[in-house]
Amino acid sequence: MQKSLIIVESPAKSQTIEKYLDKSYIVASSKGHIRDLTTSGYGGFGVDIEDNFKPKYRNLRDKSAVVKELKKLVKEVDKVYLATDPDREGEAISWHLFEVLDLEKKDYERIVFHEITKTAVLQALENGRDIDMDLVHSQESRRILDRIIGFSLSKLLQRKIGSKSAGRVQSVALKLICDREKEIKAFIPEEYWEVYLNFEKGRSKLKAKLTNFKEEKIELKNQEETNKVLEALGEEYKIKEIIKKNRNRSPKPPFITSTLQQDASSKLNFNAKKTMMIAQKLYEGIELKDERVGLITYMRTDSVRLSDQFIDEAKSFIIDNYGKEYYQGYKKIGSKAKNVQDAHEAIRPSSLKYSPESVKSYLNNDEFKLYSLIYYRALAALMANAVIEDQRLRIDNNDYIFEVNGNKVIFDGFLKVYGSYDEDDSKSLPSFKEGEEVKNPEIESEQKFTSPPARYTEAKLIRKMEELGIGRPSTYSITMDTLKQRYYVTMEKKTFVPTEQGMLTSEKLDEFFNDIINVKYTANMEKVLDQIAVGDKVWYEELKRFYNRFMPLVENADQNMEKIYPIYVDEECPECGSKLVYRNGRYGRFLACSAFPKCRYIKKEEKEEAKKTGLKCPNCGIGEIVERISKKGRSKGQKFYACDRFPECKTTFSELPES
């Protein structure tokens, strides 16, 4: 019997595939990448710059046992299938395996599948091909770019200002966060007023907003203008006009990586890293009652395409379960993201027969939530538009017009399955007649101020990066994690707040590298990598063009960026006598020996004595209220008052309470 070896990256993936095949197939895992660039050569880049940026690779130390086992298996089989993930990273891993396992002398094929089901795997085995070197060169170019930028900038910033790292995409994401913070600090709020009419109809309590005087829009900028309006209002409020208009609401396309991360954040409260970890598990395979199956298609994609097979399955499913009027067919709704790899499909269930309810007992709670979101979004994408009746009441009082809006569903369409995830929470208005007088009218006015732009949440930052064409969707979660780990940002109320070190890092990069570390250049580089992937550009020529532009900037910064790190203090190390210096760590600044790593002394922070106020805690009645200084977040350095029995009593005040 002819023996074949299938190599994938993930042990979980290999377990799933193994169950679909007979004994003539061995399925093994490389456990990810088996080799990487060395740190030899100029700058530790691991490339020969003079020889067209030829990369120098080394096997990863922790993969020596894996490589040894794979070499042994290769000798025992007649044919090898490289079945790594269907993207550039996966193509590169297959090429590394080809090189390290010396498959040039072996019968081999590269196979790809976008879902881990028996049908998909068997079809892939029938459609093998050679490794696509254009895809490999695109991935290599990205890796070399990131190595040159990362190593050069990180070493420079560590030496000059004490920042941990910088990167091609990471630093542009940090710039977006820091620029937004500057906008917030520069923002000057403007006063405005709003007037509301509260009234009732049956059991409904309604609130209408003053919008017009006659047919002119009204804007109230202060209390004086507001009072003039209030004085001009009479006693009677009558329905001037009832406007009803039907509109179609279309379903959204199925998820791509970025939209899945955004919706999982806003609807499920998952961060990007958690979302991708759960999606990876759903893709690689879940053990059900009688089978192990990948429940979703490949989760790293920026295409909204759906296969004809899935569309046919969904058509039958929708008509059988909901009726013909609920099926619409699939249109690629909405504009595509930049840099789309359309060979992929959207993220969808591998089969509609695996409904979330039918597999719930085999999933944990978070897996069930994410799978349900993916399943119903893909199903809804093929369903009919919902028909919504928009309603507006216009209420008149002495030519001052108040408006209140509502809507009701005339035909639910795709909302039949996706309604629980729908964000439209407006309600239908009760029935009125023109000329009808409203009951129990009450007028209220409210002073307001314009708000500064909001800080980025994870979902909003992902949306912005996607819109600008920065990075790849698969790297967004890694980028955000890095910003947090480097202590360039903290999270407050689920939004990114740059630290002092983050702001300093961004400012220095902007000062010396604004020609490279900017939105336009980074987005254009993604286009170049896409062009390399399809053979339209020569990879080493693009690297040479980048290098010749980038390295003079590094040399200039090395000569002219002010060195402010580390900061020496007039205090000696008690262990070796060297000067103490301030260094930057995960939790902010700390004092340590300047002779590190020979001396590893770190001065322990003396706990600041809380200032007593003499007031008993009004909540627990036992502790005393003391004055403290906040040491983190936006309120860092600000005074506050708290019970000295914390954490047993968590009473806090921004101002000293009255005795």
BELGINOR-V280189 format. One record per run of one state. SS is the DSSP state (2 for helix, 1 for strand, 0 for the rest). FROM is the first residue (numbers start at 1). LEN is the number of residues. If there is no record, write none. Layout:
ss from len
SS FROM LEN
SS FROM LEN
//
This chain:
ss from len
0 1 3
1 4 5
0 9 2
2 11 8
0 19 6
1 25 5
0 30 5
1 35 3
0 38 4
2 42 3
0 45 2
1 47 2
2 49 3
0 52 2
1 54 2
0 56 1
1 57 3
0 60 1
2 61 16
0 77 2
1 79 4
0 83 5
2 88 13
0 101 2
2 103 3
0 106 1
1 107 4
0 111 4
1 115 1
0 116 2
2 118 8
0 126 3
1 129 1
0 130 3
2 133 28
0 161 9
2 170 17
0 187 4
1 191 11
0 202 2
1 204 10
0 214 2
1 216 2
0 218 2
1 220 1
0 221 2
2 223 10
0 233 5
1 238 12
0 250 5
1 255 1
0 256 1
2 257 12
0 269 3
2 272 13
0 285 1
1 286 2
0 288 4
1 292 2
0 294 2
1 296 2
0 298 10
2 308 15
0 323 1
2 324 3
1 327 1
0 328 19
1 347 1
0 348 1
1 349 1
0 350 6
2 356 7
0 363 2
2 365 16
0 381 2
1 383 1
0 384 2
1 386 12
0 398 2
1 400 12
0 412 3
2 415 7
0 422 15
1 437 1
0 438 1
1 439 11
0 450 7
1 457 1
2 458 11
0 469 4
2 473 13
0 486 3
1 489 4
0 493 2
1 495 4
0 499 1
2 500 14
0 514 5
2 519 15
0 534 5
2 539 22
0 561 6
1 567 6
0 573 6
1 579 7
0 586 2
1 588 6
0 594 8
1 602 1
0 603 8
1 611 6
0 617 7
1 624 6
0 630 9
1 639 5
0 644 8
1 652 2
0 654 6
//
